């Protein structure tokens, strides 16, 4: 099984040699360490002499305007003009340096980062615009495998500790390593990030108290550095942080760039004076065009040549933001002559071009031989790891754990106290029908509180799955495995008081069937909520959608309107309703239908999540 995990690493190593960073700048970064190598270790002397130059030439990016009803009617005659987000952006990013992409809001900083990081569709990627060591990058997948990309939002699970968060990331991204090697990698990374003192503290969020904002940002950086990428891209890493925390994050990135010879590219809105000393070069954008590409000193020279003087109370970058329109106008006249795209020592970049054909061909052949066996063991490993994380999350989510337990116990005893010792005559039959109808409604509606947890997990899932940490199918299987026993316990807690206090059939077999039906009901409801959480944009929309769907299902369940009286055009709602009763003669058929609903909604959820992951840009 170990060989299965090592093989994909070889494939990614070849890509690393020739893919570029998902940074808004070009980078020349020595191969400090290949992030998919079996063990993360310092580079050899040969490797440390080989520089990586990431070049971006004439990168442009356009989007089409969303067509309104008017424009759609006259599309052929009045074709909407595309919006230019980036216009012929060119630059080089080098190792051991930080390149900052600066500019007003809406200038294309985040878009540039996402393109360079490979977070675009293949059809929107221009293979002629990005190269590494003068070798053109042919697909966004190469960039995604090579670069670490830290999004502006900290998509982390709040109820995991710092060490657990990094360990799970290591298990997903470093499958070729042994457990001991992963532990050592996480310990080393926490020390590098200054997180050892909070290793066993919860990450936390707005609702759950945890580590500070600056520490949470460092954890986000660690998650995307666990595989030790040579190029690291960060979108607004100081956003939402106080000045001290922001400075600490930049100081950390600067030390990482120099110590590990990494290329670091980040976007920043308005850096403070203390931060400027840690940034080597600045790429200033205005309306998608490059206004300046170089050091702070060269920016001040440019400002002086335009006849302006930087005020004493401002630095050159702050003043450049005030006169950015003037800088943009002057750029069109002399930017090409001041371009920083010349090659420095091209001989140091040519070595890898000679090796690409043989290395990739050999690795492709090896990968084909191991594909089948690796798929099985890889999927099994992903499922086991996700199960462990799911269980930690459920156990520590006191609201969900206690709410579901108390609902089952209190609801069971409360319902039993109303229908206690129900009669066995005709009136008793009607009472039983009311008991079953209310039980269905109560059990199905009691799963809504899991919606915010699913929505929170979805953000993490989108990021991890889009970066190849695991498959969506592994996530769905693990979710099912963990929730089966948990919901079985909920079903037993509800069924015991209801069944025996009400005085239903005093048979162990009948009680077992009743418990089994209750279990299927909560499983159906859980699958429905999971499916609706995949299509809902937020909690309010999801809660409204769940209430609407359950209300419609209850109306057409047959308890209020007999099946024969339902209009033909609404009859399909009776068959898809989760509230359908269980007749004695067809109860096993209805059990099969409930199980089919349970599977059906999870399959739908899998399809939707897989589609969303394929389009995600996190």
N, C-alpha and C positions, 0 to 999 in steps of 0.2 A: 504494500500500500504506500510505503514511503516513496517508491520510485514514481508512483502516479503523481504525487504532489511535486516532485522535483521536475518533471518533464515540462509542465507549462512554464516553469521559471526560465528554462533554456530558450523557449520561444520568445518570451518577453525581453530577455537580455539582448537578443539580436535587434529587437525593435528599439531598445533604448539607445543603441549606438547611432541610430539614424533618425530618431524622432525628436521633436522639439518641445519646448516647454509650453504650458498653456498660459504663458505670461504675455502681458501686453508689451513686452520688450524682447529684444533678441538677446540671447545669452551665450556667452562663451564659458562653459563650466567644465573644469577638469573632471574626469570621471572619478569622483570621490569614492563612490561605491555604487555598484549596480544593484538596484533596489530589489530585484528578484533573485539575487544570488543566494545559494543555499544558506550561507551564514554572513551576516553583515559584519564586515571587517574593513580595516583601513586599506586604502588602495596600495597596490604594489608600486614600486618605484617607477616602473614603466607607465603604469596607468596615470600616476600623479603628474607625469610630464605631458600627457595628452590633454589638450584643451578642447572644450566643446563650445562651438560658436553657433548661437541661434540667431538666424537672420530672418528678418521680415522685410519684404520688398513690395512696395506698391499694393498694400493690402486695402481693399475696399469692401464695403458690406452695405447692401441695400435691402430694404424691406418694402413690401407693397402695402399701400394703405388699405385698411379694412373697408371693403365696399359697402356703402349704404344702399338702401332700396333704390335711390335715385341713380347712383352710379352703376348698379347692377342692371338697371333697365337700359342704360345707354352705354354699356361697357364697350361695345364695338366702336361707337362713334367718339366716346370720350374715355379713353383708357386712362386710369389714374396713374399719375407719375410716381415712381418709387421714391422712398425717402432715403437719402444718403446718410447712413449712420457713421461710416468711416470712409475717408477719402484719401487713397494713396498713402497710407501710413507706412513708414519705413524706419527701421532702427535695428540696433544690435544690442543684445544683452550678454554680459560676460560673467564668468565665474568670480567668486570671492567679492562680489559687489551686489549692492541693492539698487535696483532701478525703480523709481517711483513714477507712476502714471498720474499726472495731476491735471486738474481742469475743473471748470464749473460743472454743476449738475447737468446731466443730459448731453454731455460731450462725447459719449461713447466709451468711457473708461471700462465699465463692466463688460460691455459687448466685446471690446478688444481682448480682455482677459479670457472670456469664454471661447472666443474663436481660437486663440493661441493654445488654449487648454484642450481643444478638441470637443467642446460642448456645443457643436453645431451638427446639422445634418450633412451627410456626404455631399448632397447636391449643392449646398451652400458653401462648401469648402473649396478654395482655390489652391491646388497643389503647387502652383508656381510661386506662391507668395511666402511660403514658409520653408526654411531649410535648416538643417543641422550639419555643421561641418561641410557645407556646400553640397549636401545631398538632400534633394527635395523630399519633403514629407508628402506622401501620396494620399493619406486618409486621416480623418480625425482620430481613429482608433489608435494610431501610433502615438499621437500626442497624449491621449488619455492614459495610455500605459506608461508613458515616460514621466509625466509631470504630476506632482502633487498639487492639488487645487483646493484652497480653503475658501469656501463661500463666505459671504458677509454674515449670514445667519448661522448661529451655532446650533446645528441640528444634532443634538445629543440626547440620550435618554437620561432624564434627571434622577432616576432612582438607582442608577449604577454608580459605583465609586469611580474615582479617577483611574485607579489601577485596573479595575474591571473593564472600563471603557476601552482602555488601550490594549488590554489582553484580548478582548473579543475582536478588536480590529486586527491584532496580530494573528489570531487564529484564522480569520477570513482572508487576510492578505498575504500571510507567510505560511501557507499550508505545507511547504516543503521542509519547514524547520521542525525540530523536535520541541516538546513542551519546555524543556530546560532552556533551549536556545531562545524560545519566545519570551520566557521569563527574563532572561538576561537582556534581551533587546528592549523590553518594556522598562526594566530598571534603569538601563543606560539612557533611554529616552527621557524618562521622568527626571533624571539627574540633569540632563542637558537642558530641559525645559524649566527646571526649578520647581518641580511639582512633588518632590519626595515628601515634603511636610504635609501635603494634603492627599497622599496616595490613597488613604482609606476614608476619605470624605466623599459624600455624595456630590454629584455634579450640580444638581438642583436646577431650578428655573424660577419663574415669577411666583409660582405657587408653593414650591418646595424649597426650603432653605438649603443652600449648599455653598459652594466655593464662590469667590468673588468673580466679577465680570472679567477682569484681566486673566485670572487663572482659568476661567472657562474658555477664553479665547486661546490660551496656550494648550488646553486639552484638544481643542479643535485642530490646532496646528499639529499636535502630536498624532492625532488620528490619521491625518493625511501625510505624515512623515514616517509612519511605522515601517514602510517598505524602503525607506532611505532613498528617496528620489534625488537625482542630481539637480533637478529644477523644481523650485517651489513658487507657486503663484498664489497670491492672497488678494481677495477683493475687500477693500476697506477694512483691514484688520484692526484699526483703531476706532472704528465706528462704535458709538455708545459707551466708550470708556472715558474715565476722567484723565486729566493730563498726566498724572503719575503712572497710571496703569498703561496708558498709551506709550509713554516713554519706555517703560519696562519691556513691552512687547517688541518695540523697534530695536532696543538694545539687544534683546535675545536674538532677533533675526540677524542682526549685524554680526554677532559672535558666531552664529551658526554658519553664515556665509563664509567667514574667514577660516574658521576651524575645520569645516568639512568641504571647503572649496565649492560651495553650492552657488547656483545662480538663483537669485531671489528677485522676483518682480511683484510689486504690489501697487494697488491703486489707493490713493489717499486724497481726501477732499481739501483739507486745509492744515498741513502739518505745522506744528508749533516750532519755535526757533530752536529748542533743544533737540528736536528730532532731526533737523536738517543735517547736523554733523554726521549722522550715521548713514546718510543716503549719498551714494556716489554720483548718480546721474538722474536727471529728471526728463521725462517725456511729457511735455505740456500739450494738451489737446484743446482745441476750440472748434466747435461745430464739426467734429470728426476729423479735423485736419491737424497736422503737427505744427505747433507754433515754435517749439524749442525742443532740442534733443541734445543734452549735454550736461555739464556740471553747473553748479550754482554760480561759480565764477564766470563761466562763459555766458550765462544768462545776464549777469550784471553788465558784462561788456556789451552785449547786444542792446541792452536798454540804454546804455550810455551813447552808443553809436546812433541811436534813434533820436538823440537830443534830450533825453530825460535823465534825471538824477534820482536815485533811490533815496527817499527821505530817511532821516536818522532813526525814526521810530519804527521803520518797517525794514524787512529783509527783501532781497531781490525777488523771491518767489511771491511774497504777499503783494508787492508792488506790481509784479507782472500780471496778477489777477485783475488789478484795477485798470491796466492799460492793455488788456488782452486783445481787444478789437484792433488796436494799432499794431500789436505784434502780429496778429493774423494777416493784416493787410501787407505788412512788410515781408512776411514769410514767402509770399508768392514771388517776390522779386529776387531773393537771394538764398532761399533754403537749400536748393539743389547744390549750390557751391559750398555750403557748410554741412553737407550731409556726412553722417558718421558711418557710412556703410562700407568704407574701404576695408580691405582685408589686411589684418596684421599677421605677418608670418604664415602665409598659406601653407607652407610645408608641414606645419604641425597638425594640419587638419586632413591631410590626404591619406593617411594610413588606413583609415577605416573603409574608404571607398573601395579599396582593392579586395577587402575581405568579405564584403556583404553577400556576394553571390554564393560562395561556398558555405558560409555559416548558415544562411537562411535555408538553403536547399537541404543541408544535413539535418537541421532541426525539424524541418517540415516532414521529412521521412520518418524521423523518430516519433514525432507527435502522432502521425497516422497509425503507427503500430500500437501505441498505448492508449488510443482514444477511448475504446470501448470499456476496458477495465477501469480506466481512470474516472470515467463518468460515474460509474456505480459507486466507487469508494469516495469520490469527491462529493457526490450528492449525499451519501450517508453521513459523511463528516459534517457537512453543512447543516443537515437536519439535527444531528446530535448537539451541535454548538448552539443553534438557534433555540432548541428545546431548553437548554440550560439557561439561556438569557431570558426566554419567555417566563420560565418559572420564577426567576429572581424578580422580574418585573411585576408579576402577578402577586407574589407573596409580599412584596414591599409596597404595593399599591393598596394601602389600608382602606381607602374609600371603596374600592371595588371589592376587595376581599371581605370586609366587614359588611358592606351593603348587601352583597349577594347572600351572605350567610344569614344576616338578620332578616332580610326579606323572606327567605325560605322558612325560617323558624317562626317568625311572628306571623307571616301570612298563613302558614300551615296551621298553627294553633288558633289563630283568629278565625279562619274559615271553618275549622272543625268545631269551634265553639258555637257557631251559628247553626250548623247542620248536625249537631251532635245527636247521635242515636236516631237517625232518620228512619221513618216508618217504612214498612215494606208493602204498603197498599198502593192504590193509584195515586194518592197525594204524594206518597214517598217517591214515586217515579218522577213526578214533576219536580220535586225538590232535588232529586239526583241530577236531573237535566240542568237545573239552575246551578248546581254545584260544579258540574263539568264545564258549563259555559263560562262561569266566573273564573274557574281554575285556568282555563285556556287563556282568557284575557289577561289574568294576573301574570301568568308565567311568560307570556310573549312580551308584555310591556315591561317586565322587570329587567330586560337586557339592555335598555336604552342607556343606562349609566356607563356602559362600556364604550360608547361612541367617542368621547373625548380622548380616551386612551388609544383607540384605534387611529384617530386622526393624528395624534402626536407620534405614534409609531410610523405612520405613513410617511412623514417627512424624512425620518431616518432611513426608512426602507427605500425611498426614491433615490437618496444619495448613495447608499451602499450598493444597491442592486445595479444602478446605472454605471457604477465603477467596477462591476464584476466581482464584488465581494461574495455574492451567492446568487442562486437562481430564485426567481419568484416561486417556482414550484416547491423548492425546499422550504421557503418561508411558509407557504400555505400548509404543507404537510406538518411542519413543526408546530404551527399554531393549532392545528387540529389535534395533534397528539397531546399537547399540554392541556387543552381545554376539555378534552373528553373526560378525564378523571375529575377535574375540578367541577364541571357541570353535573357529573354523576353524583358527587357529594351534595350539591345543591338540590338535585332531584330527590335524593333519599331524605334529606332534612325536611323537605316539603311533604313528601308522600307519607312518611310514618305517622305524624299526627292526624293528617287528613283522613287517611284510610282507616285507621283503627278507632279513632274517636267518633267518626261519623257512623261507623258500624257497617261498612261494606262487606262483601263476601269474605268470611273469615277463613280464607284459604291462602296458604303460602304461595301457591302458583298464581292465584289471582292477584295477590299483593305484588308479586314480582312483575307481573305483566303491567299493573298500574304504574309501578315505579319506572319500568322500562318506557312506557308511553310518556310519562312526565319528563324523563331524560331526553327522549326524542323531541319533545316540544321545545325544551330550552336549547337543544342543539339547533333546531330549525331557527329559532329566534336569534341565536348567536350568529348563525350563517347569514341571516337576513341583515342584521346590523353590520356585520363585516362587509357585506356586499354594498350596502348603502353608504358606508364610510368611504368606500373606494370611489364613489361617484359624487360625493358631497364636497363642496369646496371648504366648508367650515362647519362649526358645531351648530349654529342656528339653522342653517339650511338642512343639515343632516337630521336634526331633531324634528324639524317640520316635515321632512320627507318620511321619516319613520312613522310619525303620528298619522300622516295621511294614508300611508300604505296599510298600516295595521287597522285603521278605522274602516277602510274599504274592505279589507279581508273579513273583518268582524261582521260588517253589514251583510255580506253575501255568504256567510257561513252556513246558513240554513236554520239558524236558531230564531231569527226574527222574520225572515221571509222564506217560506218553504221553497224547495228547489223548483217545484212545478209552477210556482207563481212568479218566479224571476223572469223578467223580459228576456227574450231570446238573445238580444244584442248584449245583455249583461251576463248571460249564462256562463261564459268562460271564467268570470270572476269566482263562481262557485267552485270550479275545479282547481283554480290556482290558490284559493284561500287556505291559509294555514290553520284556520279555525274549524275546519270541517270535523263533524262529529264522527265517532267510531261506532258504527252499527255492529251488533253482535255477529252477524253473518259475514260481514266483510271487514272485520277488524284487522286481519293480517294484511289484507290488501291496502287498507289505510295506513298500516304501519310501513308498508313498502313505499307508499306515496310520501309519507313524512320523511323517510330516509332519503328518498329521491330529491325532495325539496332541500334537505340538508346538503346533499352533494351538489345539487344544481346551483345553489347560490354561491357556494365556494368556488365552483368552476367559473361562474360568471365573474366573481371577484378576481380570480387568477387572470382571466383574460383581460380585464380592465386594467389591473395593475401592471401586467406585462406591457400593455399598450402605452401606458403612461410612462413607464420606465424607459421605453424606447425613445420617447420624446423629451425626456427630462434634460435639463441643462444645469442641474445642481453640481 
